[in-house]
Every structure is written in structure tokens, then in C-alpha cells.
Amino acid sequence: MSEPTQEEIISVVSSIFQVGNIESTLETIKFKIEDIEIKSKFVYLAQKLEERNLVCRLQKTPEGLYILVNRFPPRKQRRWLSSSWTPRVLFSVVVILVMIDGYYRTEATNSIINIGEPIEMAGIYTLSLLGILGIHETGHLVAAKLHKLKTSWPYFIPGIPVYGIPTFGAIITSRGLTVNRHILFDVAIAGPIAGLVITVLVSIYGSATAPVLDEDLAQELFAESRLLEFNEPLLMKATLAMFGKGGDDQEVLLTPVLFAAWLGFFITFINLLPAWQLDGGHMARALFGQKWHRIATYASIGVLFWPLNLWFMAIFILLMSSRNPGAMPLDDVSPIPKNRKIMYAIVIVLAILCAPFPITGLI
């Protein structure tokens, strides 16, 4: 498709908006618009111009509202990211690493209480963990598609099996631009909510099948440093309580499936923090603007340092947020629907319920 001329750009914008003054430079065409209702029209314009390799941005000044149209800046070629086989290769690698992790975790558990064949249990563990992560990313993809936002397939990130965690989650990259705060919020919230539903189901199954250790055996294993205590989130504590487990006088063995649920809750908690470009950070940026998003990022870093003692994650977010603080919607003027604020209040509650606060009971 040939590059549009200045006259064609003016014609497109004028066909959608009531245009007042038009100012033009070598790089930018600036339109003063007279419309009152602009949100849906701007979404349509942004998508239409993106097809022609153009980007528009809404700007509010004391003189009025303006639309600025530019050509997309040249992008660095990263062929390995654009290759269609890359997500498939990464997913295959992660499946293998999760299977290895599940196998050795099952063998370690079987040395205390037999819970099943290592290969079989590793398969259930892999299905559980990748199901949580996969549905999380699917939530983002579905929301993006509903808002006609172009994205890549998920890129699963390999981790360190046995000695750490087998995967560090997955990411999707946007092939287009986030048009407004409404879209930014909806795409951000869809992933954690979808993933949390699967996490709760995995936690219920894991809680039902997790063995409770005899008190004398538990004390002996603690003395031998073969067991460590985990801080279970409140939602996991609730699923254990469904089966009469996890009380102060009980020690529940953290099986591979229950560990997958624990990771699911932990990943959900991290993602819901109102920090940086995490899902919660995008929601906070959409609702409260750039200034309060920055303050929320620092507050989240503080929570990770204390009381959670997740200093590595805190330092990572601090470093990354200093380089790229947050998303910048093209339309940062149009208001976000009021019901999204209610949804965000629910998100805060869910983040607290998923947080690994110091509550003992799992080993």
C-alpha cells in the first residue's frame, strides 16, 4: 500500500471529526477538533490510520482538543521475535522443563509419602501450571481481540527446574498501539482474572489430594531440613479448609499440583500490583493517570521489600520502571467507565487474597 498523501490524511480525519484549524509540518499534521463525543470516533480513526502506517494522538490544551497525526517511527528489526516458530519453540522448551521439575518434585514427595508415578504426576503438574499461565494469556488475547488490538502469540519464558521454578510465566507483545485507557484497563484485567479462575480450580484439586503429615513425622523431617514452610495465600488456605486441612495443628505436604496452585496465586499477586507495566500497573495507569501510577509503583516496591521480603522482584521492578515507566494511551483524555473503578476495587481485594503473607501451614 502506498503512503497516504497529506490531502488523503486530512480527508480521512475530516470525514470522522468536525475539524477546525489545521496545522502542518514536515512530520506532523495537527487538527483542532470541535466534537463533544470523541472516544469511539477516535478509536475508529486510530485503527483506520494504523492500517496506513500512521499513528494519531489526542492532545488537550487550554485552547481545545487536538489530534496529531504522524507516521510510525522506524522500528528495529527483531526477526527472532517476529518468527512464527519462536513461540512454539519456547512453549516446547517450557513443557520439557516443567515436566522435569514435576518429575523430581514427585520423587521428593514420594520419599516421604507416595503420591503416584513420577511421570504421571509430572504430567498433571505440567497441565496444571501451564493451564494457569495459558489461560491467563488467553484472557489477554480475547480482550485484545474484542477491542481489535493486534497482539502476538504468548512467549513462554523458560525458568530453572528443580532448583527454582521451571518457568517465569509468559508475555504477549502488542503489534499495534493502545488507543485509550478503557482498552488498556480491559486488556490488563482479563489475564489475571482468567488465570485466577484456573488457579482456584487447581488449588481445590491439590487441596483434596494433598496428604496431611503425622505430627511426629513432620517434626522429624523439619529437624532433618527435608521440609520447609511455605506462606500460603488466603485463597489457598480457604481451599484447604474446604477439605478440613491446613489448621494450626496440621502440616499439609505441598505436592507438585498444590505447588502449581501456589505459583498461580503468586503470579496473580505479582501481576495485580499497581506497578510498572504489570497488569495491575496498566490498570492503575488507566484509572489514576501517570503521576499516581508512578507513586503506586514505588509503594508496590516497598511492599515487596517488606513484609514479603521479595527483594529480587522489588529490585527488578525498580530497574525496569526507571527505564520504561508505563503505557501511554493515544487517547489519554477520554474518561474511563465508572464501573471499571468498582472492578479495580475487587482487583485490590483479590491481590490481598493471593498474596503470600506469612501464614504457616504448608510444607
C-alpha positions as CSV (number, residue, x, y, z in Angstrom):
1,M,0.0,0.0,0.0
2,S,1.4,3.4,-1.0
3,E,2.0,6.0,1.6
4,P,-1.0,8.4,2.0
5,T,-0.7,11.9,0.9
6,Q,-1.3,14.9,3.2
7,E,-4.6,15.5,1.4
8,E,-5.7,12.0,2.0
9,I,-4.9,12.2,5.7
10,I,-6.9,15.4,6.0
11,S,-9.8,13.8,4.1
12,V,-9.9,10.8,6.5
13,V,-9.8,12.9,9.7
14,S,-12.3,15.3,8.4
15,S,-14.7,12.5,7.5
16,I,-14.8,11.4,11.1
17,F,-14.4,14.6,13.1
18,Q,-15.6,18.2,12.9
19,V,-12.2,19.8,12.1
20,G,-11.4,23.5,12.8
21,N,-7.9,24.7,12.2
22,I,-5.3,22.5,10.5
23,E,-1.5,23.0,11.1
24,S,1.0,21.0,9.1
25,T,4.8,20.5,9.4
26,L,7.1,18.0,7.7
27,E,6.4,15.4,10.4
28,T,3.0,16.2,11.9
29,I,-0.5,17.3,10.9
30,K,-2.4,18.9,13.8
31,F,-6.1,19.1,13.7
32,K,-8.2,21.1,16.1
33,I,-11.5,19.2,16.6
34,E,-14.9,20.6,17.6
35,D,-16.6,17.3,18.5
36,I,-18.0,16.7,22.0
37,E,-18.2,12.9,21.8
38,I,-14.8,11.8,20.7
39,K,-14.0,8.4,22.4
40,S,-15.5,6.0,19.9
41,K,-14.6,8.2,16.9
42,F,-11.0,8.3,18.0
43,V,-10.8,4.5,18.3
44,Y,-12.1,4.2,14.7
45,L,-9.7,6.8,13.4
46,A,-6.7,5.3,15.2
47,Q,-7.4,1.8,13.7
48,K,-8.0,3.3,10.3
49,L,-4.8,5.2,10.3
50,E,-2.8,2.3,11.7
51,E,-3.6,0.4,8.5
52,R,-1.8,3.1,6.6
53,N,1.2,3.1,8.9
54,L,0.1,6.3,10.6
55,V,-0.4,7.0,14.3
56,C,-2.6,9.6,15.9
57,R,-2.6,11.0,19.4
58,L,-5.2,13.1,21.2
59,Q,-3.9,16.2,23.0
60,K,-5.8,18.5,25.4
61,T,-4.6,22.1,25.8
62,P,-6.2,25.3,27.2
63,E,-7.1,26.2,23.6
64,G,-9.0,23.0,23.0
65,L,-8.7,19.4,21.8
66,Y,-6.2,18.5,19.0
67,I,-5.4,15.3,17.0
68,L,-1.8,14.9,16.0
69,V,-1.1,12.6,13.1
70,N,2.4,11.2,12.4
71,R,4.0,8.4,10.5
72,F,5.1,5.4,12.6
73,P,8.8,5.8,13.6
74,P,11.1,3.2,12.0
75,R,11.1,0.1,14.2
76,K,14.1,-2.0,15.0
77,Q,14.1,-5.3,13.2
78,R,13.9,-8.2,15.7
79,R,13.3,-11.1,13.4
80,W,13.6,-13.7,16.1
81,L,10.5,-12.1,17.8
82,S,8.5,-11.9,14.6
83,S,9.2,-15.5,13.6
84,S,6.1,-17.7,13.8
85,W,8.1,-20.6,15.2
86,T,9.6,-18.8,18.1
87,P,6.5,-19.1,20.4
88,R,6.2,-22.8,19.6
89,V,9.9,-23.5,20.4
90,L,9.7,-21.6,23.6
91,F,6.5,-23.4,24.6
92,S,8.1,-26.8,23.8
93,V,11.1,-25.9,25.9
94,V,9.0,-24.8,28.8
95,V,6.8,-28.0,28.7
96,I,10.0,-30.1,28.9
97,L,11.4,-28.0,31.8
98,V,8.0,-28.2,33.7
99,M,7.9,-32.0,33.2
100,I,11.4,-32.3,34.6
101,D,10.5,-30.1,37.5
102,G,7.4,-32.1,38.2
103,Y,9.2,-35.4,38.0
104,Y,11.8,-34.5,40.6
105,R,9.2,-32.8,42.8
106,T,7.1,-36.0,42.7
107,E,10.2,-38.2,43.6
108,A,11.0,-35.9,46.5
109,T,7.4,-36.1,47.7
110,N,7.3,-39.9,47.3
111,S,10.4,-40.2,49.5
112,I,8.0,-39.0,52.3
113,I,4.6,-40.2,51.2
114,N,3.8,-42.0,47.9
115,I,1.5,-39.8,45.8
116,G,1.8,-41.6,42.4
117,E,4.1,-42.4,39.5
118,P,6.5,-39.6,38.8
119,I,5.8,-39.4,35.1
120,E,2.0,-39.4,35.6
121,M,2.2,-36.8,38.4
122,A,4.6,-34.6,36.3
123,G,2.0,-34.6,33.5
124,I,-0.7,-33.5,35.9
125,Y,1.6,-30.8,37.3
126,T,2.5,-29.6,33.8
127,L,-1.1,-29.4,32.7
128,S,-2.0,-27.5,35.9
129,L,0.8,-25.0,35.8
130,L,0.7,-24.3,32.0
131,G,-3.0,-24.3,32.1
132,I,-2.9,-21.4,34.6
133,L,-0.4,-19.5,32.6
134,G,-2.0,-20.3,29.2
135,I,-5.5,-19.3,30.3
136,H,-4.0,-16.1,31.8
137,E,-2.5,-15.1,28.4
138,T,-5.7,-16.3,26.6
139,G,-7.6,-13.8,28.7
140,H,-5.4,-11.0,27.4
141,L,-5.7,-12.3,23.8
142,V,-9.5,-12.5,23.9
143,A,-9.9,-9.0,25.4
144,A,-7.4,-7.6,22.9
145,K,-9.3,-9.2,20.0
146,L,-12.6,-7.8,21.3
147,H,-11.1,-4.3,21.2
148,K,-9.4,-5.0,17.8
149,L,-5.9,-4.7,19.3
150,K,-3.3,-6.6,17.4
151,T,-1.0,-8.9,19.6
152,S,1.5,-11.7,19.2
153,W,1.1,-15.2,20.4
154,P,2.3,-15.8,24.0
155,Y,6.0,-16.2,24.5
156,F,6.6,-18.6,27.4
157,I,9.8,-17.8,29.4
158,P,11.9,-20.8,30.5
159,G,12.9,-21.0,34.1
160,I,15.2,-23.1,36.3
161,P,13.6,-26.5,37.1
162,V,14.3,-28.4,40.3
163,Y,16.4,-25.7,41.9
164,G,14.0,-22.8,41.2
165,I,10.8,-22.5,39.2
166,P,10.5,-24.1,35.7
167,T,9.0,-21.0,34.0
168,F,8.9,-17.3,34.7
169,G,5.5,-17.0,33.0
170,A,4.6,-15.8,29.6
171,I,4.2,-12.5,27.8
172,I,2.4,-11.2,24.7
173,T,3.6,-8.2,22.7
174,S,1.3,-5.7,21.1
175,R,1.6,-5.3,17.4
176,G,-0.4,-2.1,17.5
177,L,-0.9,0.8,19.9
178,T,-3.3,1.0,22.9
179,V,-5.9,3.6,21.8
180,N,-7.3,4.7,25.1
181,R,-7.4,4.0,28.9
182,H,-10.6,1.9,28.6
183,I,-8.9,-0.6,26.3
184,L,-5.7,-0.5,28.4
185,F,-7.7,-1.5,31.5
186,D,-9.8,-4.2,29.9
187,V,-6.9,-6.0,28.3
188,A,-4.9,-5.8,31.6
189,I,-7.6,-7.1,33.9
190,A,-8.7,-10.0,31.6
191,G,-5.5,-12.0,32.1
192,P,-5.2,-12.2,35.9
193,I,-9.0,-12.9,36.3
194,A,-9.0,-15.7,33.8
195,G,-5.8,-17.2,35.2
196,L,-7.1,-16.9,38.8
197,V,-10.2,-19.0,38.0
198,I,-8.0,-21.9,36.8
199,T,-5.7,-21.4,39.8
200,V,-8.6,-21.8,42.2
201,L,-9.7,-25.0,40.5
202,V,-6.1,-26.4,40.6
203,S,-5.9,-25.4,44.3
204,I,-9.1,-27.2,45.0
205,Y,-7.8,-30.4,43.3
206,G,-4.5,-30.0,45.0
207,S,-6.0,-29.5,48.4
208,A,-8.3,-32.5,48.0
209,T,-5.3,-34.8,47.2
210,A,-2.6,-33.3,49.4
211,P,-1.6,-35.6,52.3
212,V,-1.6,-34.4,55.9
213,L,1.6,-35.5,57.7
214,D,1.7,-37.2,61.1
215,E,2.9,-34.6,63.7
216,D,5.9,-36.7,64.8
217,L,6.9,-37.4,61.2
218,A,6.7,-33.7,60.4
219,Q,8.8,-32.7,63.3
220,E,11.4,-35.3,62.3
221,L,11.5,-34.1,58.7
222,F,11.8,-30.5,59.9
223,A,14.8,-31.4,62.1
224,E,16.5,-33.1,59.1
225,S,15.8,-29.9,57.0
226,R,13.9,-32.0,54.4
227,L,10.9,-29.8,54.7
228,L,10.4,-26.0,54.6
229,E,7.4,-23.9,55.5
230,F,5.6,-22.0,52.7
231,N,3.5,-18.9,53.2
232,E,0.1,-19.8,51.7
233,P,-2.2,-17.1,50.4
234,L,-5.6,-16.8,51.9
235,L,-7.4,-18.3,48.9
236,M,-5.2,-21.4,49.2
237,K,-5.9,-21.5,52.9
238,A,-9.6,-21.4,52.0
239,T,-9.4,-24.3,49.5
240,L,-7.5,-26.4,52.1
241,A,-10.2,-25.6,54.7
242,M,-12.8,-27.0,52.3
243,F,-11.3,-30.4,53.0
244,G,-10.6,-29.9,56.7
245,K,-6.9,-29.3,56.1
246,G,-4.4,-26.6,56.9
247,G,-5.3,-25.9,60.5
248,D,-2.8,-24.8,63.1
249,D,-2.3,-28.4,64.3
250,Q,-1.8,-29.8,60.8
251,E,1.1,-29.9,58.4
252,V,-0.1,-30.3,54.8
253,L,2.5,-31.7,52.3
254,L,3.0,-29.3,49.3
255,T,2.5,-31.7,46.4
256,P,3.5,-30.7,42.9
257,V,-0.1,-29.9,42.0
258,L,-0.5,-27.8,45.1
259,F,2.8,-26.1,44.3
260,A,1.4,-25.3,40.8
261,A,-1.6,-23.6,42.5
262,W,0.8,-21.7,44.9
263,L,2.7,-20.4,41.9
264,G,-0.5,-19.5,40.2
265,F,-1.6,-17.4,43.2
266,F,1.9,-15.9,43.5
267,I,2.0,-14.9,39.8
268,T,-1.5,-13.4,40.1
269,F,-0.5,-11.4,43.1
270,I,2.6,-10.0,41.3
271,N,0.6,-9.2,38.2
272,L,-2.1,-7.3,40.2
273,L,0.4,-5.0,41.9
274,P,-0.2,-1.4,40.6
275,A,3.3,-1.1,39.4
276,W,5.3,-0.5,36.2
277,Q,3.9,-2.4,33.2
278,L,2.4,-5.3,35.2
279,D,-1.3,-5.9,34.6
280,G,-2.1,-4.1,37.8
281,G,0.2,-1.3,36.7
282,H,-1.7,-0.9,33.5
283,M,-5.0,-0.7,35.4
284,A,-3.6,1.9,37.8
285,R,-2.3,3.9,34.9
286,A,-5.6,3.8,33.1
287,L,-7.6,4.8,36.2
288,F,-5.4,7.3,38.0
289,G,-3.0,8.8,35.5
290,Q,0.7,8.9,35.1
291,K,1.6,10.7,38.4
292,W,-0.3,8.3,40.7
293,H,0.8,5.3,38.7
294,R,4.4,6.3,39.5
295,I,3.6,6.7,43.2
296,A,1.8,3.3,43.2
297,T,4.9,1.7,41.6
298,Y,7.1,2.9,44.4
299,A,4.5,1.7,47.0
300,S,4.4,-1.7,45.4
301,I,8.2,-2.0,45.5
302,G,8.1,-1.1,49.2
303,V,5.5,-3.9,49.9
304,L,7.7,-6.4,48.0
305,F,10.7,-5.4,50.2
306,W,8.6,-5.6,53.4
307,P,6.7,-7.5,54.6
308,L,7.1,-10.0,51.8
309,N,10.9,-9.9,51.6
310,L,10.8,-10.4,47.8
311,W,13.8,-8.1,47.3
312,F,14.8,-9.6,43.9
313,M,11.4,-8.9,42.4
314,A,11.4,-5.4,44.0
315,I,14.8,-4.5,42.5
316,F,13.7,-5.9,39.1
317,I,10.6,-3.7,39.0
318,L,12.5,-0.7,40.2
319,L,15.1,-1.0,37.5
320,M,12.6,-1.7,34.7
321,S,10.3,1.1,35.7
322,S,13.1,3.6,35.6
323,R,13.8,2.7,32.0
324,N,10.2,2.4,30.8
325,P,7.7,3.7,33.4
326,G,4.3,2.8,31.8
327,A,2.0,2.7,28.9
328,M,0.9,5.8,27.1
329,P,-2.5,5.6,25.5
330,L,-3.1,7.6,22.3
331,D,-6.2,9.0,23.9
332,D,-5.3,9.9,27.4
333,V,-8.2,12.4,27.6
334,S,-11.5,10.4,27.3
335,P,-12.8,9.2,30.7
336,I,-12.9,5.5,31.7
337,P,-16.3,3.9,32.5
338,K,-17.2,4.3,36.2
339,N,-17.8,0.6,36.6
340,R,-14.0,0.0,36.0
341,K,-13.3,1.6,39.3
342,I,-15.6,-0.9,41.1
343,M,-13.8,-3.6,39.2
344,Y,-10.4,-2.3,40.4
345,A,-11.6,-2.3,44.0
346,I,-12.3,-6.0,43.5
347,V,-8.8,-6.4,42.0
348,I,-7.2,-5.0,45.1
349,V,-9.1,-7.5,47.3
350,L,-8.1,-10.4,45.0
351,A,-4.4,-9.2,45.2
352,I,-4.6,-9.4,49.0
353,L,-6.2,-12.8,48.9
354,C,-3.4,-14.1,46.6
355,A,-0.5,-12.5,48.5
356,P,1.9,-15.0,50.2
357,F,1.7,-13.3,53.6
358,P,3.4,-15.1,56.5
359,I,0.7,-17.6,57.3
360,T,2.1,-21.1,58.1
361,G,0.6,-24.5,57.5
362,L,2.1,-25.7,54.2
363,I,5.4,-27.7,53.9
